[in-house]
Amino acid sequence: MIAKMSKYDFVLYSGQSDDFIEKLRETGLVDITVTGWEATDNERRLVSDLEAHQKAVEALRNFKKSDDYTPSEAFAEGEDVFGIYSSVSQKISEAKAEAARLSKSAEDWKAWGSFSVEQIEALAAQGIVLRLYTTTKSTYTKNIDEWSRQYAIETINDDGGVVCFAVVLREGDAEPSLDAMEVKLPQTDASGAAKAAAALLDEVKEYNATLSRCAESLPVIEAETGVLRERLQNIRIKDSARSEADGMLMVMEGWAEKETSAHVDALLDEYPNVVYIKSDPTPEDNTPVKLKNNRFTRLFELIGSVYALPKYGTMDLTPFFAPFYLLFFAICLNDAGYGLVLLLMGIVLKFKSKSAVMQRASVLTMLCGGATIIFGGICGSFFGINLSEHFSNVYFFDFQNKFFSIALAIGVVQILFGMLLKIVLVSNTAGIVKALPAIGWFTVVASACLAVGLPMMNEAWTIPGFVSGSVAFYVALGLGAAMMLLFNSKNPLVSIGSGLWETYNNVTGILSDVLSYIRLFAIGLSGGVLALVFNSLAEGFAGDGNIVVRILIMLPILLIGHGINLFMSAISSLVHPMRLTFVEFYKNAGFEMSNRTFNPLKKESNNANNN
């Protein structure tokens, strides 16, 4: 659900703004509205400095996990750790780039063998010039006799495909005219370039030792980052505040959760020379949003946040799409073996990860894996093996032949559920009269599904007295159509016209929405077929022979094949249920997005782990 918010308007002396903001930051409960801020040159430098510190923190955290890190002594208090990090990281980048260039040069110059640059320069001082060329073997063989009559040529290397050769000239000789590509004289030979590259990499190791000390002093950079972030926050807040009384007064807008607003009230009552007005948000306000759900639903906030948070005053759809998402994921992956792999991956991630987000992601992975195990077990699929062939006494659901119509039925159920949620939302926010058109459309669609759809799926599901052509069916359609057409506006003509237009949009929209759920069947079927193909491929290559040989042949094929299939199927199972949720379900549920998340001011400068 969406947490209730309280709105505050603060009026205070401009001179006390920094202290007041600091007090709010210490509570960690108030989000200050910041709009229309444009940075000056000095502020842009502050932003750049903050970004550089944030990148340094992230880089050092990653460095501590790398093999280049060695436990070291932190820098003494007062030393410029960030400056040292910036200098050393720049030197490391330059050294690695130069080492890579020299390594490439060493590889390129291997064909020219070992030589002395000093001797080449000495010959040049005596008027003897060396020019180096490369060409194909066929071109060299064709032209070598003619070239030798004109120039002094020495073959350096012939690998059978490319020939490297040198032309010896005297100073003042004409430029050689050869069907070959000239190579610039190097500054060193291959061994020299390799030694220089190795020396640079040794320097990098020394720099890494300094970088390790910077990593040990990471809390210092984190604290500096917090100070910069707070300073930038203060600037943005003060620049966004409204100035009154010739700049003597400042008016700010803030937000706090209603359940914690009493603590904010206590602070404001004690703080001198501050006048505040506390009120409830209005639809016109850009109210920040914070979601508050139970432990199960909170996991799916990761999915919903990919799209957007709901607008304040509307409905949080996370609890309502969560069960559908689990079901859709299991249908798309549709293999108990793959579900078991995901479950194990989630367990490993749970124990390996430390951040709160990754902990939630690991539990969500375990839930999706568990749901896939159940659904895949019902359908009798385990790593592409058809369990019904091995357990003939056990009934398994025939996914391939029976699930197509069920996928459409699931789509209808979720769409109707979304329409029902929209009715509740409109009724709560605008009143039951405004919800009558939505109720009418829901009545028409639900009646058609019950009277026509159910008998099409199974004749035994026919509702007595409520079938297509029955009086009850036509009465339901009539009532629904009346609500759809007559309650859109106070003007009857406008209401009917608007209702007809909405009917056209809804009819065409719901058909495409329902058909979109076929992807559940298609993705689940394609993954199962690919798994079966890889199993057949492994068996075909293994043939009939020694069991050990067969296992050695089959195992790599199965691991690679099922690994690829699991990767592709897992991505499809993650993305396509999202698509059904965000497009079909959200649209029919009347979802409205928010452009602002509740982000209260918090003390960061002395909190090393806040980044």
C-alpha positions in Angstrom: 0.0 0.0 0.0 1.0 3.7 -0.3 2.1 5.3 3.0 0.0 8.3 4.0 1.8 11.6 3.9 1.6 14.9 5.7 2.4 18.2 4.0 4.4 20.9 5.7 4.9 24.5 4.7 7.8 26.1 6.7 8.4 29.8 7.2 11.7 30.8 8.8 14.4 33.4 8.8 16.9 33.0 5.9 19.8 33.2 8.2 18.8 30.1 10.1 18.1 27.9 7.1 21.4 25.9 7.3 20.8 25.0 10.9 17.1 24.2 10.3 18.0 21.9 7.4 20.6 20.2 9.6 18.0 19.6 12.3 15.6 18.0 9.8 18.5 15.9 8.4 19.2 14.6 11.9 15.6 13.4 12.2 15.7 11.5 8.9 11.9 12.0 8.5 11.3 15.0 6.2 11.5 15.2 2.4 12.0 18.7 1.2 10.5 19.7 -2.2 13.2 20.8 -4.6 12.1 22.2 -8.0 13.4 24.6 -10.6 17.1 24.4 -9.5 19.7 25.6 -12.0 23.4 25.1 -11.0 25.9 28.0 -11.2 29.5 27.4 -12.3 30.6 26.9 -8.7 27.7 24.5 -8.0 28.6 22.5 -11.2 32.1 22.1 -9.9 30.6 20.8 -6.6 28.4 18.3 -8.6 31.5 17.2 -10.5 33.5 16.8 -7.3 30.6 14.8 -5.7 30.5 12.5 -8.8 34.2 12.0 -8.6 34.0 11.0 -4.9 31.1 8.6 -5.6 33.1 6.9 -8.4 36.1 6.7 -6.1 34.0 5.0 -3.5 32.6 2.5 -5.9 36.0 1.8 -7.5 37.7 1.2 -4.1 34.9 -1.1 -3.0 35.4 -3.2 -6.2 39.2 -3.0 -5.8 38.9 -4.5 -2.3 37.2 -7.6 -3.9 39.9 -7.9 -6.6 43.2 -10.0 -6.5 45.2 -6.8 -6.7 44.1 -5.8 -3.2 46.4 -6.6 -0.2 45.5 -5.7 3.4 47.5 -2.6 4.3 47.7 0.2 6.8 45.3 3.0 6.4 46.6 6.6 5.8 47.1 8.8 8.8 44.4 11.1 9.9 44.5 14.4 8.0 46.0 13.0 4.8 44.3 13.8 1.5 43.2 10.2 0.7 41.0 11.2 -2.2 43.8 13.3 -3.8 46.2 10.3 -3.4 43.6 8.0 -4.9 43.0 10.3 -7.9 46.7 10.6 -8.6 47.5 6.9 -8.2 44.4 5.8 -10.3 45.5 8.1 -13.1 49.0 6.7 -13.0 47.7 3.2 -13.1 45.5 4.0 -16.1 48.4 5.6 -18.0 50.8 2.7 -17.1 48.3 0.0 -18.1 47.5 1.8 -21.4 51.3 2.2 -22.2 52.0 -1.4 -21.2 49.2 -2.6 -23.5 50.6 -0.5 -26.4 54.1 -1.9 -25.8 52.8 -5.5 -25.6 51.1 -5.0 -28.9 54.2 -3.5 -30.4 56.3 -6.5 -29.1 53.8 -8.9 -30.8 53.9 -6.9 -34.0 57.8 -6.7 -34.1 58.4 -10.4 -33.4 58.7 -11.0 -37.1 61.6 -8.5 -37.4 63.8 -10.3 -34.9 66.3 -8.8 -32.5 68.0 -5.6 -33.6 69.7 -2.5 -32.1 68.1 0.8 -32.6 71.4 2.5 -31.8 73.2 0.7 -34.7 70.4 1.7 -37.1 70.9 5.3 -36.0 74.7 5.0 -36.3 74.2 3.8 -39.9 71.9 6.7 -40.7 74.5 9.1 -39.4 76.9 7.6 -42.0 74.4 8.1 -44.8 73.1 4.5 -44.9 69.3 4.3 -44.5 67.2 1.2 -43.8 63.6 1.1 -45.1 61.4 -1.8 -43.9 58.5 -3.4 -46.0 56.0 -6.2 -45.8 54.2 -7.9 -48.7 52.6 -11.2 -49.6 54.7 -14.2 -50.4 53.4 -14.3 -54.0 54.1 -10.7 -54.7 57.6 -11.0 -53.2 58.4 -14.1 -55.3 57.1 -12.4 -58.4 59.1 -9.2 -58.0 62.2 -10.0 -56.0 64.5 -10.4 -59.0 63.6 -7.1 -60.5 63.7 -5.3 -57.1 67.2 -6.9 -56.3 68.6 -5.4 -59.6 67.6 -1.9 -58.4 68.1 -2.1 -54.6 70.0 -3.8 -51.9 67.3 -6.0 -50.3 67.6 -8.3 -47.3 64.9 -10.8 -46.3 64.2 -10.6 -42.6 61.3 -13.1 -42.1 59.3 -15.4 -44.4 56.4 -17.2 -42.7 55.1 -18.6 -46.0 52.3 -16.0 -46.2 53.9 -12.6 -45.5 57.5 -11.6 -46.2 59.2 -8.9 -44.1 62.3 -7.4 -45.8 64.6 -4.4 -45.6 65.9 -2.1 -48.4 69.3 -0.5 -47.8 69.7 3.0 -49.3 72.3 5.7 -49.3 71.4 9.2 -48.4 70.1 11.0 -51.5 68.9 7.8 -53.4 65.5 8.0 -55.1 62.4 6.8 -53.2 61.9 3.1 -53.7 58.9 2.2 -55.9 57.8 -1.2 -54.5 54.5 -3.1 -54.5 54.8 -3.4 -50.7 53.7 -1.7 -47.5 56.3 0.3 -45.7 56.7 -0.1 -42.0 57.8 2.7 -39.7 61.1 2.1 -38.0 60.5 1.1 -34.4 62.0 2.7 -31.3 62.9 -0.7 -29.9 62.8 -4.4 -30.8 60.2 -7.0 -29.6 62.2 -8.0 -26.6 62.8 -4.4 -25.6 59.1 -3.6 -25.9 58.2 -6.6 -23.8 60.7 -5.7 -21.1 59.4 -2.1 -21.0 55.8 -3.4 -20.7 56.8 -5.7 -17.9 58.5 -2.8 -16.1 55.3 -0.8 -16.3 53.3 -3.6 -14.9 55.7 -3.8 -12.0 55.0 -0.1 -11.4 51.3 -0.9 -11.5 51.9 -3.4 -8.6 53.5 -0.7 -6.6 50.7 1.7 -7.3 48.2 -1.1 -6.3 49.9 -1.1 -2.9 49.1 2.6 -2.5 45.6 1.9 -3.8 45.2 -0.8 -1.1 46.0 1.8 1.5 43.3 4.1 0.0 40.9 1.2 0.2 41.7 0.8 3.9 40.9 4.5 4.3 37.6 4.2 2.4 35.5 5.5 5.3 37.4 8.8 5.0 36.3 9.2 1.3 32.8 8.0 2.2 32.5 10.7 4.9 33.8 13.4 2.4 31.2 12.2 -0.1 28.5 12.6 2.5 29.6 16.1 3.3 29.6 17.0 -0.4 26.1 15.5 -0.8 24.7 17.4 2.1 26.3 20.6 0.9 24.7 20.1 -2.5 21.3 19.3 -0.9 21.5 22.5 1.2 22.2 24.6 -2.0 19.3 23.0 -3.9 16.9 23.4 -1.0 17.7 27.0 -0.5 17.7 27.9 -4.2 14.3 26.2 -4.6 12.7 27.8 -1.5 10.6 30.9 -2.0 12.1 34.2 -0.7 9.8 36.6 1.0 10.1 40.0 2.9 13.0 41.2 0.8 15.0 38.0 1.3 14.6 38.0 5.1 12.2 35.0 5.2 12.3 31.7 3.4 9.3 29.4 2.6 9.9 25.7 2.1 7.7 22.7 1.4 8.3 19.4 3.1 6.7 16.0 3.5 6.7 13.4 6.2 5.0 10.1 6.7 1.7 10.6 8.7 2.6 7.9 11.2 5.9 9.6 12.1 4.8 13.2 11.7 4.3 13.6 15.4 8.1 13.5 15.8 8.5 16.2 13.2 5.8 18.3 15.0 7.7 18.0 18.3 10.9 19.3 16.6 9.1 22.2 15.0 7.4 23.2 18.2 10.7 23.4 20.0 12.7 25.0 17.1 12.7 28.9 17.5 11.3 31.3 15.0 9.7 28.8 12.7 6.1 28.9 11.6 4.7 25.8 10.0 1.4 24.7 8.5 0.6 21.0 8.5 -2.0 19.7 6.0 -3.1 16.7 4.0 -2.0 16.4 0.4 -4.3 17.5 -2.4 -4.6 16.0 -5.9 -2.7 19.0 -7.2 0.3 18.4 -5.0 3.3 16.5 -6.3 3.3 14.2 -3.2 6.2 11.9 -2.8 5.4 8.2 -2.7 6.6 5.5 -0.3 5.3 1.9 -0.4 4.6 -0.1 2.7 3.9 -3.8 2.2 4.2 -7.1 4.0 7.4 -9.2 3.6 6.0 -11.2 0.6 4.7 -8.3 -1.4 7.8 -6.2 -0.6 9.8 -8.6 -2.7 7.8 -7.7 -5.8 8.4 -4.0 -5.3 11.7 -4.8 -7.2 9.5 -5.7 -10.2 7.1 -2.8 -10.0 9.9 -0.2 -9.5 11.3 -1.2 -12.9 8.3 0.6 -14.4 7.2 3.3 -11.9 5.7 3.9 -8.5 2.0 4.5 -8.3 0.8 8.1 -8.0 -0.1 9.2 -4.4 -3.8 8.9 -3.8 -4.3 6.0 -6.1 -3.7 2.3 -5.5 -0.5 0.3 -5.0 -1.0 -2.7 -7.4 2.0 -4.6 -6.1 0.0 -7.0 -3.8 -2.4 -7.7 -6.7 0.1 -8.5 -9.5 2.5 -10.5 -7.2 0.7 -13.9 -7.3 0.1 -13.5 -11.1 3.7 -12.7 -11.7 4.8 -15.9 -9.8 2.4 -17.9 -11.9 3.4 -16.4 -15.2 7.1 -16.9 -14.4 6.5 -20.6 -13.6 4.4 -21.0 -16.8 7.1 -19.5 -19.0 10.0 -21.5 -17.5 7.8 -24.6 -17.2 10.5 -27.1 -16.1 11.0 -28.5 -12.6 14.7 -29.0 -13.3 15.2 -25.4 -14.3 13.2 -24.3 -11.3 15.5 -26.4 -9.0 18.6 -24.6 -10.5 17.0 -21.2 -9.8 16.1 -22.2 -6.3 19.7 -23.3 -5.6 21.0 -20.1 -7.2 18.7 -18.1 -4.9 20.0 -19.9 -1.9 23.6 -19.3 -2.8 22.9 -15.6 -3.5 21.1 -15.3 -0.1 24.2 -16.4 1.7 26.7 -14.6 -0.5 25.1 -11.2 -0.8 25.1 -8.5 1.9 23.1 -5.7 0.5 19.4 -5.5 1.3 18.4 -5.3 -2.4 20.3 -8.4 -3.2 18.9 -10.2 -0.2 15.4 -9.4 -1.5 16.4 -10.4 -5.1 17.7 -13.8 -3.7 14.4 -14.6 -2.0 12.4 -13.6 -5.1 14.6 -15.9 -7.1 13.9 -18.7 -4.7 10.2 -18.0 -4.9 10.2 -18.1 -8.7 12.3 -21.2 -8.7 9.9 -22.9 -6.2 6.9 -21.9 -8.3 8.6 -23.3 -11.4 9.3 -26.6 -9.6 5.6 -27.0 -8.7 4.3 -26.0 -12.2 7.0 -28.0 -14.0 6.2 -31.0 -11.8 2.5 -30.8 -12.6 3.3 -30.7 -16.3 5.8 -33.6 -16.0 8.9 -31.8 -17.3 12.4 -32.2 -15.7 15.3 -30.9 -17.7 13.3 -31.6 -20.8 12.6 -35.2 -19.8 8.9 -36.2 -20.2 8.1 -37.7 -16.8 4.9 -39.3 -18.1 7.0 -41.7 -20.1 8.6 -43.0 -16.9 5.7 -42.7 -14.5 2.7 -44.0 -16.4 0.6 -44.3 -13.3 0.9 -40.6 -12.4 -1.3 -38.0 -14.1 0.6 -35.1 -15.6 -1.0 -32.1 -17.2 -0.6 -32.0 -21.0 0.8 -28.5 -21.4 1.4 -28.7 -25.2 -2.2 -29.7 -26.1 -4.3 -28.2 -23.4 -2.7 -25.0 -22.2 -3.4 -22.7 -25.2 -7.0 -21.9 -24.2 -6.1 -21.8 -20.5 -3.5 -19.1 -21.2 -6.3 -17.0 -22.8 -8.5 -17.7 -19.8 -5.8 -16.6 -17.4 -5.5 -13.4 -19.4 -9.3 -12.8 -19.1 -9.2 -13.4 -15.4 -6.3 -10.9 -14.8 -7.9 -8.3 -17.1 -11.2 -8.6 -15.3 -9.4 -8.4 -12.0 -7.7 -5.2 -13.1 -11.0 -3.7 -14.2 -12.5 -4.5 -10.8 -9.6 -2.8 -9.1 -10.2 0.3 -11.3 -13.8 0.3 -10.2 -12.7 0.3 -6.5 -10.1 3.0 -7.2 -12.5 5.3 -9.0 -15.2 4.7 -6.4 -12.9 5.6 -3.5 -11.4 8.7 -5.2 -14.3 10.2 -7.3 -17.5 8.4 -6.0 -19.6 5.6 -7.2 -21.3 7.6 -9.9 -18.0 8.2 -11.7 -17.3 4.5 -11.5 -20.6 3.5 -13.3 -19.1 3.5 -16.8 -16.3 1.2 -15.6 -18.9 -1.0 -13.8 -20.9 -1.2 -17.0 -17.9 -2.3 -19.1 -17.0 -4.9 -16.4 -20.5 -6.2 -16.4 -20.5 -6.6 -20.2 -17.1 -8.4 -20.4 -17.8 -10.6 -17.4 -21.2 -11.6 -18.7 -19.8 -12.5 -22.1 -17.0 -14.6 -20.5 -19.5 -16.4 -18.3 -22.2 -17.0 -20.9 -20.0 -17.7 -23.9 -16.4 -18.3 -22.8 -17.0 -20.9 -20.1 -19.1 -23.3 -22.4 -16.4 -23.0 -25.1 -13.8 -24.2 -22.6 -15.9 -27.0 -21.1 -19.6 -27.7 -21.7 -19.9 -28.9 -18.1 -19.1 -25.4 -16.9 -22.3 -23.9 -18.5 -24.3 -21.8 -16.0 -27.9 -22.8 -16.1 -30.1 -19.9 -17.3 -27.1 -17.8 -18.2 -26.0 -18.7 -21.7 -25.8 -16.7 -24.9 -29.3 -16.0 -26.0 -30.8 -16.3 -22.5 -32.9 -13.5 -21.0 -30.5 -13.1 -18.1 -27.6 -12.6 -20.5 -29.3 -9.9 -22.5 -30.5 -8.1 -19.3 -26.8 -8.1 -18.0 -25.6 -6.7 -21.4 -28.4 -4.1 -21.4 -27.6 -2.9 -17.9 -23.9 -2.8 -18.7 -24.4 -0.9 -21.9 -26.7 1.6 -20.1 -24.1 2.4 -17.5 -21.4 2.6 -20.2 -23.3 5.1 -22.3 -25.4 7.2 -19.9 -23.0 8.1 -17.1 -20.0 9.6 -18.8 -21.2 13.2 -18.7 -24.2 15.3 -17.6 -24.9 16.1 -21.2 -26.8 13.0 -22.6 -25.4 13.4 -26.2 -21.9 13.9 -25.0 -22.3 11.0 -22.6 -23.5 8.6 -25.4 -20.8 9.8 -27.8 -18.1 9.4 -25.3 -19.5 6.0 -24.3 -19.5 4.8 -27.9 -15.9 5.9 -28.4 -14.8 4.2 -25.2 -16.6 1.1 -26.2 -14.7 1.0 -29.5 -11.4 1.5 -27.7 -12.2 -1.1 -25.1 -13.4 -3.7 -27.5 -10.4 -3.5 -29.7 -8.1 -3.1 -26.7 -9.3 -6.0 -24.8 -9.0 -8.4 -27.8 -5.3 -7.5 -28.2 -4.8 -7.6 -24.4 -6.2 -11.2 -24.2 -4.3 -12.4 -27.2 -1.1 -11.1 -25.5 -1.4 -13.9 -23.0 -0.7 -16.4 -25.7 2.9 -15.6 -25.1 2.7 -17.6 -21.8 1.9 -20.7 -23.8 4.4 -19.9 -26.6 7.4 -19.2 -24.3 6.7 -22.3 -22.1 6.4 -24.5 -25.1 9.5 -23.2 -26.9 11.7 -23.7 -23.8 10.4 -27.3 -23.4 11.0 -28.1 -27.1 14.6 -26.7 -26.9 15.3 -28.8 -23.8 14.0 -31.9 -25.6 16.2 -31.1 -28.6 19.3 -30.9 -26.5 18.5 -34.2 -24.8 18.0 -35.8 -28.2 21.2 -34.3 -29.5 23.2 -35.6 -26.6 21.7 -39.1 -27.1 22.4 -39.0 -30.8 26.0 -38.2 -30.4 26.6 -40.7 -27.6 25.2 -43.6 -29.6 25.2 -47.1 -28.2 28.4 -48.0 -26.4 30.2 -48.0 -23.1 28.3 -46.2 -20.4 31.3 -44.2 -19.3 32.1 -43.0 -22.9 28.4 -42.1 -23.3 28.4 -40.0 -20.2 31.6 -38.2 -21.2 30.1 -37.3 -24.6 26.6 -36.5 -23.3 27.6 -34.4 -20.2 29.2 -31.4 -22.1 26.3 -31.3 -24.6 23.7 -31.4 -21.9 25.5 -28.8 -19.7 26.1 -26.3 -22.5 22.7 -26.9 -24.2 20.6 -26.7 -21.0 22.7 -23.8 -19.7 21.9 -21.8 -22.9 18.3 -22.7 -22.7 18.0 -21.9 -19.0 19.6 -18.5 -19.6 17.3 -17.6 -22.5 14.2 -19.0 -20.9 14.9 -17.3 -17.6 15.3 -13.9 -19.3 12.0 -14.5 -21.2 10.3 -15.6 -18.0 11.4 -12.5 -16.3 10.6 -10.0 -19.1 7.4 -11.2 -20.6 5.4 -11.4 -17.3 6.6 -7.9 -16.7 5.2 -6.9 -20.0 1.8 -8.5 -19.3 1.8 -6.7 -15.9 2.9 -3.3 -17.0 0.8 -3.1 -20.2 -2.2 -5.3 -20.0 -2.9 -5.4 -16.2 -1.8 -1.8 -15.3 -3.8 -0.4 -18.2 -7.0 -2.1 -17.3 -6.5 -1.3 -13.6 -6.2 2.4 -14.3 -2.6 2.7 -13.1 -1.2 6.2 -12.7 2.5 6.7 -12.2 4.3 9.0 -9.8 7.4 11.0 -10.7 8.6 11.4 -7.2 9.8 9.0 -4.5 9.8 9.8 -0.8 13.5 10.6 -0.1 13.9 12.2 3.4 16.9 14.2 4.3 19.4 12.0 6.2 22.7 12.6 8.0 25.4 11.2 5.7 28.7 12.9 6.5 29.4 10.6 9.5 27.8 7.5 8.0 30.4 5.5 6.2 28.0 2.9 4.9 25.3 5.3 3.5 26.5 5.3 0.0 
